Amino acid sequence: MSNFTFKIVNNRGDETQLNLLLTVAGGASGLEGIEVGKSTVLADFFSRNPSHSFSAEKLVSCRLYVGYGAMASNADPNSNQYYGWIEFSRDPAADQGVWLNLSNVDIVGLPLTLGGKTIEGPAFSLGYRKSVQEIISDIKQRALTSQGPAVIKDCGGGKTKIVAPNIQFPFYRAYDDYLNSLTEAGAGLTILTDTPLGGSSKTFTGGFTRGTYRSMSDEKPILTLKSNADTFEIMKSQFRSEYLYRCDGGQVVFNGQSVPQNQNDQGGRLAPAVYTNSLFRNLCIGINEGYFTPVGANDSSKFSSDKPFQNGQGSVYAQIIHEASNSYGFPYADSNLKTLLVGAIDTAITLTILKDDESGGYQG
């Protein structure tokens, strides 16, 4: 089997301060040029690898972090450490190429870009059409409702990191007004589930409970969906901004039983978990990307043809990341925001470490 290669290009300088850290969750083989789980000074990596590259046959469910100072495998978004990361995966038994994406789900920090060739042949790049300094300025002006050291991190040396709303939701716009527009209208919903192994997908229909959002009881359903004998509900207390930004952490009710918003579906074999997980995910996408409207069809199967962030609704943080980059801006994203692609293994994948006042690699 053939190896794939990552080449590191550094536009920042600071090679004795920057560190690389490779984390692997799903297995590795044939790795050369870098160690798993060991923070490595960039200058040392370059001196040991004259091509400034590492390669592997198999690396599954991985992150490559780049940051100032020694990196820990459980990097803390709430810390004052300045870092960024990419995500990638290749299992040669199942994948023709290398799955790749940028991520700003947790933070806006050290900017990284990716470039190479797709498995279909054309060149690709994932990057930023605005510098990270410009993006941070936009977030301060447009997305934050208040500012403080919990959300704006002074990382020293003029470096600033922003913590995303899935972690520091109190500093971002609450969804109360948006939810009120949907409950006052009793907005309808049509939500398609994923397909469990050996089963079939289901379409659930229903809608938001009609009434003024603020007057609704926390322990009553804010929405109810049905598909034949199956009923899915979410209590108002479990559909607040913190759960919507995080896309996790609360409970839903399926056929009268309270279950976590994200369950282990046993690889798709546990059909009820497949249904509830995907129902909640599509509801989070509808809110975070602003697809749901008081009088619209609100059909998750039509999200790909809808315009995200319409009428000023949705996550302003995710909107800014979407407008300025090829990166993810919240935990779930549909095809309109999706920036995951598959790189070919016969051409090196180039990871470029940008300066904070530099844009680059954006592909519109």
N, C-alpha and C positions, 0 to 999 in steps of 0.2 A: 504494500500500500504506500501511497505517496504522502509526504509531509507537506504541511502548509507553513508559511513564514510570515512573521510580523517584523517589519522594519521600523525603528524608532527614529524620528527626525525631531530635533529640539530647536525651536526658534527663540527660546527664552534666555539661553545661557543658564547660569545657576546650576551647573551640572553636579557640583559637589553638595548642593542642598536638596535637589530633587531626588526622590526615591521612586522605584517601581515595586509593585507588589502584585503577583499573580495569585488569584484564588480559584480553586477548582472544586465544584460541588459534585460533579458526576463522573469523574474518572479521567485518567491521563495515560498516554503511552508515547514513547519516542520523543520525549521532550528534551531539547538541547538549547543551551544558551541562557536559561533562567531557571530558578528553583521555585517550586510551588510553596506559597506561604512564607517566603522569606523576603523581607524588605531589603532592597538592593539599591545602593546609591547609583545614580545614573552614570556618573563618571566611571565607576567601577564596571558597570555593565558594558559601557562603550570600550573600556580598555581590554576587557576579556573577550569581546566580540567585535573584531574590526569591521564587520559588516553592519554593526549596530542592529543586529537581528537575533531573533530566537525562532525556533521551529518545533513542530510536533506533528505526530501522526493523528493523535486523538486528544482533544481537550473539550470536555463536555460541561456546559453550564458554568462559564468562567466570567470573571471580571479581571481586568487589568487596571490597577489604580496607578495614578501618577500624583505625587504630592510632595510638599515641603516637609522634611523631617521623616523619621522612620514611620512607615505605615503599618497599622495593625489590621488584621484580617476582618475585624469588626469595626471599621472606620466609623466614627461618630459624627453624624451631620451636625449635631449641636455643639461640637467642639470648635476651637479657634484654629484648627489645622486647615490649611488651604490645599485642596486636592480636587481631582476629578477622576472619572473612570469611564471605560467602555465595557460593553458586554458582548460575549461571543461564545460560540459553541460549534464543535464538529465531532460527530461520531461517525467514523468512516463506514460503519456497518449500515448506517441509515441515511447519511447526508452526502450529497454530491459535492457540496462546497462548505463554506464557513458562514454560519449565521452571525450577523453583525448588527449592532446598533449603538448609538450614543444614548446617554441618559442624563436628564436633569430632573428626575422624579423627586429626589430628596433635596437637592441643592443646586444653586448656580455657583460654580467655583471655577477651578482651573480648566480652561477650555482645551478640548482635544478634537482632532478631526481624523477621519478615516478615508483612505482612498485605495483603489485597486481596480480589478476587473470582475464583472459579474460572471456567473456561470454561463450566461447567454453570449458573452463576448464583449459587449460595450464596457467602457470605463465607468466607474462610479465614484462618487465622493459624498461623504456625509460631513457636514460642518456647520458653520455659522455665517450668516449674511451680515450680522452685526457683531461688534466686539463684545466681550463679556462686560466691559465697563458700560457700554451703551445699554445692554440688556438689564444690568443691575439698576441703572438710572430709570429705565422704563418701569421696572417692578416697583421701585420706590414711589414713583409718581402715579402709577395706574393701578397697581394691585394691592398695595398695603394700605390698610385703614389706620394703622398706627405703626410706629417704628420703635425699636428697642434692641438691646444687645442679644436678646433671645432669638431674634429673626435676622438681624444684620450683624454679621460676625466680623470684627476687626481682626484680621489674621496677621497683622504686622507688615511693615515694609510697603504700605500702600495697597495691600491686597485685601479685598472684601469678598465675603461669601454670604449668600442669601439662603436661608433655610426655607424649604418649600411648604405649602399649606397642608400637605399630608402629615407633616410633623408639627408645624407651628401654625395651626389653623386659626388661633385667636387673633392673629395679626392681619388676617385676610377677610375680604367681604363675606359676611354670612349669607347663606342661601334663603333666609327667611322670606324676603320680599319675592323672590323667584317662586318659592314654594307656595306662597300666598296666592300668587297669580294663577297657579295651577289648581289649588284647592278651591278657590272662589268659583272657578269655572267648572269644577268637577271634571277636569280634563281627562279624556279617554286615553287608554294605553293598549297597545298591542305589542307583546314582547315574545320573541322567538327564543327558545332554549337551544343549547348545544345538544348533540346527539350522544347518548350513552352507548357503550359497546353492546352490540346485540339488540339495541332498541331503536327508537325513533325520536326525533325532536318533537317538541310540542309548541303550539302557539297559545299563549295565555292572553286573555282579554279582560278588560275591566277599566279601572281608572282611579283617580284620586278621590278621596272622600270630599264631598262638597261642604264647604264652610270656610270661615275665616281661620287662617292658619294659627294665629296667636290664641284664638279661643278654643282650639281643639285640645282635648285631653291628651297628655303624653302617653297614656296607656291604651289609647284607642288607635285603630289602624288609620294611617294616613293614605294608604292605598290598598286595594284588594284586586287580585287577578285570579281568573279561573280557567281551567282547561278540563272539560268533562268533569270527572269526579275530584280533580285536584284543585286545591285552593292555596293561594300564596298571599301572605299579608306582611306588612311591615308596620310596626307601631311608630307613632310620631316620634317618640323618644329615641328610636333607633334609626331615624332618617334625618338626623340633624347634620349640620355642616361638618362636624368633626368626622362622622362616619362617611359622608359623601366625599370629602376631600381624601380621606385615608383609604376609602373603598374597602373597609375592613373594620373589625373590632366590635361589632354589635351582633344583634340577633335578627333573624327573620322567622316567620311562622309558616310552616308547611303542613297542611292537613291537620291543623290544630296543635302541632308540636313545635316548640321553640328550638331553633338550631342556629349554629354560628353562620354569619354571613358568608364565610368561606370555609368549607369543609374539605376534608380529604375524601376525594371521590374514588379512591382506590384505582387510579389509572383509567377512570371512565367506566368502571364496572358497577359503581354504586349509583344507580339511575337517579334516585331522589336528590343526591348531592350534586350531580351534574345539572339537574334542573334548577335547584335553588341557587347554586353558584352562578350560573349563567344568567338567570333572571336578575339577580342582584347586580352583576357586572353590567348588564345592558341598561339597567336603571341608573347606575352611576355614570355610564357614558352619556346617557340622555341628559342628565343634569350638568355634569362637568363640561360637556361640549355644547350645551345650550340648545339641544335639538327639540326638547319638549316645549310646546306652546299651548296656551289655554284652549285653542280651537283647532289645533292641528291633528293629523292622523296619529302622531306619536308612535310610529311603527318602527321597531328596532331593525326590521329587515330592510328598511328604506334609509337607514342612517347614511349609507355610503353615497346616496344621491342628494342628501340634505347638505345645507351649508352650516358648518360648525360656528358657534358663538354668534348666532343670529340674534338680532334685537338686543345686543349687549349682554346676553345672559351667558352663564357658564363660568368656568374658572378663568379669571383674568391672567393668572400666572401661567396656566397652560396655553392660553391664547398668545401671550407674549413669546413663550418658547417656540410655539408653532410658527409664528410670524418671522422669527429671527433665526431659525435653525432647522436642521434635520434631526432633531433630538426629541426624545419623549419628555413631556411635561407633566404627566400624571400617571398613576399606576396602570390604568387601562387606556387603550386607544384603539379606535376603529380604523378602517382603511383610509379615512380622510387625514388622519394624523399619523398613520403608521410609517415608521422610518426603518423598519427591519428589512434587511436584504441579505442575499447570499453571495458571498465573494468566491471567485474561482481559486483553486489551490495551486494552479500553475504559475501564478503571478504573485509576488510579494504584496501583502497588505501593508500599507504605510500608515502608521499612526504619527500624527504631527502634534507636537506640544506648542500651542499658540501663546503669544504674548497677550496680556490682558487688554491691550488697546488694538489688537489685531483681529480682523475677521478672515475667514478663509474656508475653503472646502465646501461651501454651500452649493447644493444642486437643487434648482427649482423645478 
